[in-house]
Amino acid sequence: MLGRIVISRERIDAVVGRMAAEIESDLENRDPIFIGVLKGCVYFLTDLTRRIGRPVEIDFIQASSYGASTTSSGSVVLVKDITADVRDRDVYLVEDIVDTGYTLHDLVKLIQARHPRSVQVVALLSKPSRREIELDPDFLGFEIDDVFVVGYGLDFDERYRNLPDIHEFVPDGPESS
């Protein structure tokens, strides 16, 4: 069930604006492609790229490590690969949350194997206390405590993504084990 609001829509909006400005200043002389990590990135990627005042290309990749659980399995499965050629491109890999780091680590390695000019990680949220693999986003919105959160693209078992705020999710039964 839904718990307290961890980050309000107003705070999200302000931080996404700040991040877009930082990224836009980083884009000079670059050929950027924003690769969103589905499905959680959708709202964040949309809000972020709409605030960048130059043409950008977007693609998507999808990996899974949670399933219907509130903890990462540590096993990353590629569900959907990108279709764009990233060779000699500047890749901004856009993720909703960095938790243990396994998913993002594997995705960065996958993208790097395709010889981009650069790969930078853009994450809305980070839980450094849960990190099992050393990985720090290049652009970060918020660091949060070790609570399971939903809303603004983040889900539990594919639900709650559409909430405008980010809420703590409080497990209340066998569905959340």
Phi and psi in degrees as GROMACS dihedral restraints (atoms count N, CA, C in turn):
[ dihedral_restraints ]
;  ai    aj    ak    al  type     phi  dphi    fc
    3     4     5     6     1   -76.4    20    10
    4     5     6     7     1   135.4    20    10
    6     7     8     9     1  -105.9    20    10
    7     8     9    10     1  -149.7    20    10
    9    10    11    12     1   -64.6    20    10
   10    11    12    13     1   157.1    20    10
   12    13    14    15     1   -76.0    20    10
   13    14    15    16     1   122.2    20    10
   15    16    17    18     1   -86.9    20    10
   16    17    18    19     1   -41.9    20    10
   18    19    20    21     1  -140.1    20    10
   19    20    21    22     1   122.8    20    10
   21    22    23    24     1   -75.2    20    10
   22    23    24    25     1   159.0    20    10
   24    25    26    27     1   -58.4    20    10
   25    26    27    28     1   -36.6    20    10
   27    28    29    30     1   -65.4    20    10
   28    29    30    31     1   -42.3    20    10
   30    31    32    33     1   -67.1    20    10
   31    32    33    34     1   -39.9    20    10
   33    34    35    36     1   -59.2    20    10
   34    35    36    37     1   -48.3    20    10
   36    37    38    39     1   -58.1    20    10
   37    38    39    40     1   -44.4    20    10
   39    40    41    42     1   -64.8    20    10
   40    41    42    43     1   -43.1    20    10
   42    43    44    45     1   -71.3    20    10
   43    44    45    46     1   -39.1    20    10
   45    46    47    48     1   -62.3    20    10
   46    47    48    49     1   -38.7    20    10
   48    49    50    51     1   -61.3    20    10
   49    50    51    52     1   -43.9    20    10
   51    52    53    54     1   -62.3    20    10
   52    53    54    55     1   -44.6    20    10
   54    55    56    57     1   -63.7    20    10
   55    56    57    58     1   -41.7    20    10
   57    58    59    60     1   -61.0    20    10
   58    59    60    61     1   -41.4    20    10
   60    61    62    63     1   -64.5    20    10
   61    62    63    64     1   -42.0    20    10
   63    64    65    66     1   -63.3    20    10
   64    65    66    67     1   -44.7    20    10
   66    67    68    69     1   -66.8    20    10
   67    68    69    70     1   -42.1    20    10
   69    70    71    72     1   -59.7    20    10
   70    71    72    73     1   -38.9    20    10
   72    73    74    75     1   -70.2    20    10
   73    74    75    76     1   -23.6    20    10
   75    76    77    78     1   -79.9    20    10
   76    77    78    79     1   -15.2    20    10
   78    79    80    81     1   -81.4    20    10
   79    80    81    82     1    -7.4    20    10
   81    82    83    84     1   -55.9    20    10
   82    83    84    85     1   131.0    20    10
   84    85    86    87     1    60.8    20    10
   85    86    87    88     1    29.8    20    10
   87    88    89    90     1  -120.1    20    10
   88    89    90    91     1   156.3    20    10
   90    91    92    93     1  -112.4    20    10
   91    92    93    94     1    82.6    20    10
   93    94    95    96     1   -80.8    20    10
   94    95    96    97     1   147.3    20    10
   96    97    98    99     1  -133.6    20    10
   97    98    99   100     1   130.1    20    10
   99   100   101   102     1   -99.2    20    10
  100   101   102   103     1   119.5    20    10
  102   103   104   105     1  -109.6    20    10
  103   104   105   106     1   113.3    20    10
  105   106   107   108     1   -88.1    20    10
  106   107   108   109     1   137.0    20    10
  108   109   110   111     1   -90.0    20    10
  109   110   111   112     1   106.9    20    10
  111   112   113   114     1   -71.4    20    10
  112   113   114   115     1   153.4    20    10
  114   115   116   117     1   -98.8    20    10
  115   116   117   118     1   -15.0    20    10
  117   118   119   120     1   -62.9    20    10
  118   119   120   121     1   -23.2    20    10
  120   121   122   123     1   -79.2    20    10
  121   122   123   124     1   -12.8    20    10
  123   124   125   126     1   -54.1    20    10
  124   125   126   127     1   -50.9    20    10
  126   127   128   129     1   -67.2    20    10
  127   128   129   130     1   -44.3    20    10
  129   130   131   132     1   -63.3    20    10
  130   131   132   133     1   -49.3    20    10
  132   133   134   135     1   -59.7    20    10
  133   134   135   136     1   -43.5    20    10
  135   136   137   138     1   -61.8    20    10
  136   137   138   139     1   -51.4    20    10
  138   139   140   141     1   -63.0    20    10
  139   140   141   142     1   -40.5    20    10
  141   142   143   144     1   -64.6    20    10
  142   143   144   145     1   -52.5    20    10
  144   145   146   147     1   -71.9    20    10
  145   146   147   148     1   -27.1    20    10
  147   148   149   150     1   -66.5    20    10
  148   149   150   151     1   -19.5    20    10
  150   151   152   153     1   -93.9    20    10
  151   152   153   154     1    -1.9    20    10
  153   154   155   156     1   -92.5    20    10
  154   155   156   157     1   123.8    20    10
  156   157   158   159     1   -87.4    20    10
  157   158   159   160     1    34.3    20    10
  159   160   161   162     1  -147.9    20    10
  160   161   162   163     1   160.3    20    10
  162   163   164   165     1   -64.1    20    10
  163   164   165   166     1   135.5    20    10
  165   166   167   168     1  -133.9    20    10
  166   167   168   169     1   152.5    20    10
  168   169   170   171     1   -99.0    20    10
  169   170   171   172     1   146.2    20    10
  171   172   173   174     1  -127.8    20    10
  172   173   174   175     1   140.5    20    10
  174   175   176   177     1  -142.6    20    10
  175   176   177   178     1   174.1    20    10
  177   178   179   180     1  -135.1    20    10
  178   179   180   181     1   149.8    20    10
  180   181   182   183     1  -135.4    20    10
  181   182   183   184     1   150.8    20    10
  183   184   185   186     1  -136.2    20    10
  184   185   186   187     1   131.4    20    10
  186   187   188   189     1  -134.6    20    10
  187   188   189   190     1   159.1    20    10
  189   190   191   192     1  -134.2    20    10
  190   191   192   193     1   136.5    20    10
  192   193   194   195     1  -143.4    20    10
  193   194   195   196     1     0.1    20    10
  195   196   197   198     1  -107.3    20    10
  196   197   198   199     1   -44.6    20    10
  198   199   200   201     1    64.6    20    10
  199   200   201   202     1  -134.8    20    10
  201   202   203   204     1  -102.5    20    10
  202   203   204   205     1    45.2    20    10
  204   205   206   207     1  -128.9    20    10
  205   206   207   208     1   164.0    20    10
  207   208   209   210     1   -98.3    20    10
  208   209   210   211     1     5.2    20    10
  210   211   212   213     1  -128.6    20    10
  211   212   213   214     1   145.7    20    10
  213   214   215   216     1   -68.0    20    10
  214   215   216   217     1   140.3    20    10
  216   217   218   219     1   -77.3    20    10
  217   218   219   220     1   -18.3    20    10
  219   220   221   222     1    83.5    20    10
  220   221   222   223     1    -8.1    20    10
  222   223   224   225     1  -106.9    20    10
  223   224   225   226     1   119.2    20    10
  225   226   227   228     1  -102.7    20    10
  226   227   228   229     1   127.9    20    10
  228   229   230   231     1  -116.0    20    10
  229   230   231   232     1   126.3    20    10
  231   232   233   234     1   -78.5    20    10
  232   233   234   235     1   121.3    20    10
  234   235   236   237     1   -99.4    20    10
  235   236   237   238     1   -41.7    20    10
  237   238   239   240     1  -141.4    20    10
  238   239   240   241     1   129.8    20    10
  240   241   242   243     1   -94.7    20    10
  241   242   243   244     1   164.2    20    10
  243   244   245   246     1   -72.2    20    10
  244   245   246   247     1   159.5    20    10
  246   247   248   249     1  -109.3    20    10
  247   248   249   250     1   -17.9    20    10
  249   250   251   252     1   -78.5    20    10
  250   251   252   253     1   151.1    20    10
  252   253   254   255     1   -85.2    20    10
  253   254   255   256     1   118.9    20    10
  255   256   257   258     1  -101.8    20    10
  256   257   258   259     1     2.7    20    10
  258   259   260   261     1   -55.3    20    10
  259   260   261   262     1   129.0    20    10
  261   262   263   264     1    60.9    20    10
  262   263   264   265     1    21.9    20    10
  264   265   266   267     1  -107.3    20    10
  265   266   267   268     1   160.8    20    10
  267   268   269   270     1   -97.5    20    10
  268   269   270   271     1   111.2    20    10
  270   271   272   273     1   -97.2    20    10
  271   272   273   274     1   129.9    20    10
  273   274   275   276     1  -111.9    20    10
  274   275   276   277     1   105.6    20    10
  276   277   278   279     1   -88.0    20    10
  277   278   279   280     1   113.8    20    10
  279   280   281   282     1  -103.0    20    10
  280   281   282   283     1   119.3    20    10
  282   283   284   285     1  -125.1    20    10
  283   284   285   286     1   146.6    20    10
  285   286   287   288     1   -72.5    20    10
  286   287   288   289     1   -45.7    20    10
  288   289   290   291     1  -149.2    20    10
  289   290   291   292     1   139.0    20    10
  291   292   293   294     1  -105.0    20    10
  292   293   294   295     1   116.3    20    10
  294   295   296   297     1  -109.2    20    10
  295   296   297   298     1  -100.7    20    10
  297   298   299   300     1   -70.3    20    10
  298   299   300   301     1   -27.8    20    10
  300   301   302   303     1    99.8    20    10
  301   302   303   304     1   -11.3    20    10
  303   304   305   306     1   -59.4    20    10
  304   305   306   307     1   -51.4    20    10
  306   307   308   309     1   -60.0    20    10
  307   308   309   310     1   -51.1    20    10
  309   310   311   312     1   -64.7    20    10
  310   311   312   313     1   -40.2    20    10
  312   313   314   315     1   -56.9    20    10
  313   314   315   316     1   -48.3    20    10
  315   316   317   318     1   -65.0    20    10
  316   317   318   319     1   -39.2    20    10
  318   319   320   321     1   -69.2    20    10
  319   320   321   322     1   -38.9    20    10
  321   322   323   324     1   -62.4    20    10
  322   323   324   325     1   -44.1    20    10
  324   325   326   327     1   -60.7    20    10
  325   326   327   328     1   -42.4    20    10
  327   328   329   330     1   -60.9    20    10
  328   329   330   331     1   -45.5    20    10
  330   331   332   333     1   -67.6    20    10
  331   332   333   334     1   -43.6    20    10
  333   334   335   336     1   -60.9    20    10
  334   335   336   337     1   -31.3    20    10
  336   337   338   339     1   -66.1    20    10
  337   338   339   340     1   -12.3    20    10
  339   340   341   342     1   -99.7    20    10
  340   341   342   343     1    11.0    20    10
  342   343   344   345     1    61.7    20    10
  343   344   345   346     1    50.3    20    10
  345   346   347   348     1   -72.5    20    10
  346   347   348   349     1   163.9    20    10
  348   349   350   351     1   -68.2    20    10
  349   350   351   352     1   -40.1    20    10
  351   352   353   354     1  -154.7    20    10
  352   353   354   355     1   157.1    20    10
  354   355   356   357     1  -131.6    20    10
  355   356   357   358     1   123.4    20    10
  357   358   359   360     1  -124.2    20    10
  358   359   360   361     1   141.4    20    10
  360   361   362   363     1   -98.1    20    10
  361   362   363   364     1   129.3    20    10
  363   364   365   366     1  -117.2    20    10
  364   365   366   367     1   117.4    20    10
  366   367   368   369     1  -129.1    20    10
  367   368   369   370     1   136.1    20    10
  369   370   371   372     1   -71.2    20    10
  370   371   372   373     1   -44.8    20    10
  372   373   374   375     1  -127.2    20    10
  373   374   375   376     1   152.5    20    10
  375   376   377   378     1  -141.9    20    10
  376   377   378   379     1   138.9    20    10
  378   379   380   381     1  -116.1    20    10
  379   380   381   382     1    82.0    20    10
  381   382   383   384     1   -61.1    20    10
  382   383   384   385     1   -26.9    20    10
  384   385   386   387     1   -68.1    20    10
  385   386   387   388     1   -18.1    20    10
  387   388   389   390     1   -98.0    20    10
  388   389   390   391     1    -5.9    20    10
  390   391   392   393     1   -63.5    20    10
  391   392   393   394     1   127.1    20    10
  393   394   395   396     1  -109.5    20    10
  394   395   396   397     1   -18.6    20    10
  396   397   398   399     1  -123.2    20    10
  397   398   399   400     1   130.9    20    10
  399   400   401   402     1   -64.3    20    10
  400   401   402   403     1   113.9    20    10
  402   403   404   405     1  -160.9    20    10
  403   404   405   406     1   116.5    20    10
  405   406   407   408     1  -116.7    20    10
  406   407   408   409     1   129.4    20    10
  408   409   410   411     1   -61.6    20    10
  409   410   411   412     1   146.8    20    10
  411   412   413   414     1   -74.5    20    10
  412   413   414   415     1   -33.1    20    10
  414   415   416   417     1  -130.0    20    10
  415   416   417   418     1   123.7    20    10
  417   418   419   420     1  -132.4    20    10
  418   419   420   421     1   137.5    20    10
  420   421   422   423     1   -83.2    20    10
  421   422   423   424     1   -64.6    20    10
  423   424   425   426     1  -138.0    20    10
  424   425   426   427     1   142.8    20    10
  426   427   428   429     1   -95.9    20    10
  427   428   429   430     1   135.4    20    10
  429   430   431   432     1  -127.6    20    10
  430   431   432   433     1   161.8    20    10
  432   433   434   435     1   -70.4    20    10
  433   434   435   436     1   173.9    20    10
  435   436   437   438     1   -79.3    20    10
  436   437   438   439     1    73.4    20    10
  438   439   440   441     1  -126.2    20    10
  439   440   441   442     1   148.0    20    10
  441   442   443   444     1   -82.3    20    10
  442   443   444   445     1   127.0    20    10
  444   445   446   447     1  -120.8    20    10
  445   446   447   448     1   151.9    20    10
  447   448   449   450     1  -136.5    20    10
  448   449   450   451     1   160.8    20    10
  450   451   452   453     1   107.5    20    10
  451   452   453   454     1   158.6    20    10
  453   454   455   456     1    51.7    20    10
  454   455   456   457     1    43.8    20    10
  456   457   458   459     1   101.1    20    10
  457   458   459   460     1   -26.0    20    10
  459   460   461   462     1   -79.9    20    10
  460   461   462   463     1   143.8    20    10
  462   463   464   465     1  -133.6    20    10
  463   464   465   466     1   167.1    20    10
  465   466   467   468     1  -125.1    20    10
  466   467   468   469     1   116.7    20    10
  468   469   470   471     1    51.9    20    10
  469   470   471   472     1    43.8    20    10
  471   472   473   474     1    71.5    20    10
  472   473   474   475     1     9.3    20    10
  474   475   476   477     1  -111.2    20    10
  475   476   477   478     1   157.7    20    10
  477   478   479   480     1    82.3    20    10
  478   479   480   481     1    -0.8    20    10
  480   481   482   483     1   -56.8    20    10
  481   482   483   484     1   -33.8    20    10
  483   484   485   486     1   -79.3    20    10
  484   485   486   487     1    -2.5    20    10
  486   487   488   489     1   -67.3    20    10
  487   488   489   490     1   138.4    20    10
  489   490   491   492     1   -75.9    20    10
  490   491   492   493     1   -23.8    20    10
  492   493   494   495     1  -105.1    20    10
  493   494   495   496     1   166.1    20    10
  495   496   497   498     1  -100.8    20    10
  496   497   498   499     1   122.2    20    10
  498   499   500   501     1  -111.8    20    10
  499   500   501   502     1   153.2    20    10
  501   502   503   504     1   -73.0    20    10
  502   503   504   505     1   139.3    20    10
  504   505   506   507     1  -103.8    20    10
  505   506   507   508     1   125.0    20    10
  507   508   509   510     1  -107.5    20    10
  508   509   510   511     1   109.4    20    10
  510   511   512   513     1   -59.9    20    10
  511   512   513   514     1   136.2    20    10
  513   514   515   516     1  -134.2    20    10
  514   515   516   517     1    14.4    20    10
  516   517   518   519     1  -176.8    20    10
  517   518   519   520     1  -173.2    20    10
  519   520   521   522     1   -64.6    20    10
  520   521   522   523     1   -23.3    20    10
  522   523   524   525     1   -65.5    20    10
  523   524   525   526     1   -19.1    20    10
  525   526   527   528     1  -107.8    20    10
  526   527   528   529     1    17.7    20    10
